[in-house]
Amino acid sequence: MTNPLDFPGTEFQFELMNPNPAYSPKSDIKRISFQVTPEVWDLFVSLGYEKRQGLILECSTHVPEAIPTAPPEKKGDHSGYARKLHAAGIFRMPKLWKALGSDDEYRQWIREQPSCVTGYKPCEAAHVRRAGESGTGYKAQYACVPLLPEEHKLQHQSGEYALLHSAYPISWKFKGVEEAKEWFNKQRLKYVEQWAHEKLKEKLGYLSLTDVPPDAIRVFLHKHGIEAP
């Protein structure tokens, strides 16, 4: 297939085939998942789309004369130690979270992120609650994920599986409540780990954690009673 990037300024046509994220290595067809607005969906229905039938859409794009590209971010001299911190689970330690900022600060950061389900904004800080952590109505600290207001409402009213199935009815059709629970558990940890990573480099006055001398990180961790790798 001709690469459009080899011919800047030329229009090309391509197809989006079947909004099913599955991919067979024995086939040349790449299948992707995409979302549309309710208005566009109504248009699909008016054109005769039926459930389970799938879609073939013909689209066109235009490659500009020049595509500006940002230079790759240069890694600092200490990228190996930054990876070691993640591998050791340092950024998943509640003791570190409290040293870096309050739960209120974390929830404010969460609100600034796109939805963990659909990728849209603006978001609310939605708590991921788990049995055994607390009593009724208790909201654990540093346990939020970003969700749109309507997604947050659905999470409260119908549960995590209902939210994921509503957003991705095809890929979540044959999955269940426990898989949805595990998915949100991973999201909960992913976001707090990312926040802790960002906050640590800010606390130490660097733009990238890979630029921070390991000794500076060790001193900070030791100060807060955390054993450094």
HELIX and SHEET records of a PDB file:
HELIX    1   1 PRO A    4  ASP A    6  5                                   3    
HELIX    2   2 PRO A   38  SER A   46  1                                   9    
HELIX    3   3 SER A   79  ALA A   87  1                                   9    
HELIX    4   4 ILE A   90  ARG A   92  5                                   3    
HELIX    5   5 PRO A   94  LEU A  100  1                                   7    
HELIX    6   6 ASP A  103  ARG A  111  1                                   9    
HELIX    7   7 PRO A  149  SER A  158  1                                  10    
HELIX    8   8 GLU A  160  ALA A  167  1                                   8    
HELIX    9   9 VAL A  177  LYS A  203  1                                  27    
HELIX   10  10 LEU A  209  ASP A  211  5                                   3    
HELIX   11  11 PRO A  214  LYS A  223  1                                  10    
SHEET    1   A 2 GLU A  11  MET A  17  0                                        
SHEET    2   A 2 ILE A  56  HIS A  62 -1                                        
SHEET    1   B 2 GLU A 124  HIS A 127  0                                        
SHEET    2   B 2 CYS A 144  LEU A 147 -1                                        
END                                                                             
